[in-house]
Amino acid sequence: MAAKSRKSKLNFEELTQSALGYAQKNTKFKKIQAQFTELKEKFYADMEDYFDCNDIDPNEGVTIECDNELVYSGTLTVKKVQKSSVEFDANKLEKALGKEFSQDVITKKHEITDMIGLVAYLKECGCDPKIFKSFIQTSKVIDTKELDRLEEIGKITIDQVAGCYEIKHQKPYFTVNVKKGKGDKD
């Protein structure tokens, strides 16, 4: 059975113009994008240098008043943002907190990796716990909200968990907040 053909809204000339227009804009966009990427890298390097050399507090940033009608009129605020995350070592944390609190903070997941071997072993009499545990793989997940809560209510201290975590800093980036000058409409 043959497919039903439809008549296109475009003729070949219109199709050609559409494709050419798209190709032109796409080429222009890629050039501008490459220029922006280069400008952004230089901007980040310049800001990193300025913030470090002038001991600028990243939270306060730098405020720049601009009053150039041809370029820009208003206030720019540049801030440095560096996110970080905390990665806990579950085994160290478990030892540091003891059994009482580690059970509240650490969720253990046990996975049987050889069910056939486990079943065969359990059919035999006299189960040895060490052998039983060899069939199980355990993963541990830290409940950081519960850890924070226990610290807030004084059940545990920061000193107890010292050495049980590592702070990972992500690559910093800069934000520029723009506040238009009075009378500007853009």
C-alpha positions in Angstrom: 0.0 0.0 0.0 1.5 3.3 -1.1 1.9 6.2 1.4 -0.5 9.1 0.9 1.5 12.2 -0.4 0.8 15.7 0.9 1.5 18.9 -0.8 4.1 21.0 1.0 3.3 24.6 2.0 6.7 25.6 0.6 7.9 25.6 -3.0 11.5 24.7 -3.7 12.6 28.4 -3.8 11.0 29.0 -0.4 12.7 25.9 1.0 16.1 27.1 -0.4 15.6 30.5 1.3 14.7 28.9 4.6 17.7 26.6 4.5 20.1 29.5 3.6 18.7 31.8 6.3 19.1 29.1 8.9 22.7 28.3 7.7 23.6 32.0 7.8 22.2 32.5 11.3 23.7 29.3 12.6 27.2 30.3 11.3 26.9 33.7 12.8 25.7 32.2 16.1 28.6 29.8 16.3 31.1 32.7 15.7 29.5 34.8 18.4 29.4 31.8 20.8 33.1 31.2 20.2 33.9 34.9 20.9 31.7 34.8 24.0 33.5 31.7 25.3 36.9 33.4 24.8 35.7 36.6 26.5 34.2 34.6 29.4 37.6 32.8 29.9 39.4 36.1 30.0 36.8 37.7 32.3 37.1 34.8 34.7 40.9 35.0 34.7 40.8 38.7 35.3 38.2 38.5 38.1 40.1 35.6 39.8 43.3 37.7 39.7 41.6 40.9 41.0 39.7 39.1 43.8 42.8 37.3 44.9 45.2 40.2 44.7 42.9 42.6 46.5 41.6 40.1 49.1 38.0 40.8 48.1 35.3 39.0 50.1 33.4 36.9 47.6 30.1 37.4 49.4 30.4 41.2 49.1 31.9 41.3 45.7 32.8 44.4 43.8 30.3 47.2 42.8 31.0 49.2 39.7 29.1 52.4 38.9 28.9 53.0 35.2 27.8 56.2 33.6 28.6 55.9 29.9 25.6 56.6 27.7 27.3 54.9 24.7 28.2 51.6 26.5 26.3 51.2 29.7 24.7 53.2 32.5 23.9 51.7 35.8 25.4 49.5 38.6 27.3 46.2 38.1 27.9 43.9 41.0 30.5 41.2 40.5 30.5 38.3 42.9 32.7 35.2 43.1 30.8 31.9 43.8 32.5 28.8 44.8 30.3 25.9 45.8 31.6 23.1 47.9 30.3 19.7 49.1 31.1 17.5 52.1 31.9 13.9 51.5 31.8 11.7 54.6 33.7 8.5 55.2 31.0 6.3 56.5 33.3 3.9 58.3 35.2 6.6 60.1 32.0 8.4 61.0 30.5 5.1 62.3 33.5 4.6 64.6 33.5 8.3 65.7 29.8 8.4 66.6 29.5 5.0 68.2 26.7 2.5 67.7 24.0 4.7 69.4 24.2 7.6 67.0 25.7 6.0 63.9 22.5 4.0 63.5 20.5 7.2 63.4 22.8 8.8 60.8 24.0 5.9 58.6 21.6 3.8 56.5 23.1 0.4 55.6 21.9 -1.4 52.5 22.8 -5.1 52.3 22.9 -6.8 49.0 23.2 -10.6 48.5 25.6 -11.1 45.6 25.4 -15.0 45.5 21.9 -16.2 46.3 22.5 -19.7 45.1 25.6 -20.0 47.2 23.7 -18.6 50.2 20.8 -20.9 49.9 23.1 -23.9 49.6 25.0 -22.9 52.6 21.9 -22.2 54.7 20.6 -25.7 53.9 23.6 -27.1 55.7 23.4 -27.1 59.5 25.4 -24.8 61.7 25.6 -21.4 60.1 28.8 -19.5 60.7 28.1 -15.7 60.7 31.5 -14.8 59.1 30.7 -17.1 56.2 27.1 -15.8 56.0 28.4 -12.2 55.8 30.8 -13.1 53.0 27.7 -13.5 50.7 26.5 -10.0 51.5 27.7 -6.7 50.2 27.0 -3.6 52.4 26.7 0.0 51.2 26.3 2.9 53.6 24.5 6.2 53.1 24.9 9.2 55.4 21.8 11.1 56.4 23.4 14.5 56.6 20.1 16.2 57.8 20.0 13.8 60.8 23.7 14.4 61.5 23.0 18.2 61.5 20.0 17.8 63.8 22.0 15.7 66.3 24.7 18.4 66.3 22.1 21.1 66.8 20.5 19.5 69.8 23.9 18.7 71.3 23.9 14.9 71.1 27.1 15.0 69.0 29.8 17.6 68.5 31.7 18.8 65.5 34.9 17.6 67.1 33.5 14.0 67.1 33.2 14.0 63.3 36.4 15.8 62.6 38.5 13.8 60.2 35.4 11.8 59.0 34.8 14.0 56.0 36.4 15.8 53.1 35.3 19.2 51.7 35.4 19.2 47.9 35.5 22.7 46.3 34.0 23.1 42.9 35.6 25.4 40.3 34.6 29.0 41.1 32.5 31.1 38.8 31.5 34.8 38.8 28.1 36.4 38.6 27.4 39.9 37.3 24.2 41.5 38.6 23.0 44.4 36.5 21.0 47.3 37.9 20.0 49.8 35.2 20.6 53.5 35.9 17.6 55.9 36.4 15.8 56.7 33.3 17.1 53.6 31.4 14.4 51.6 29.7 16.4 48.6 28.5 
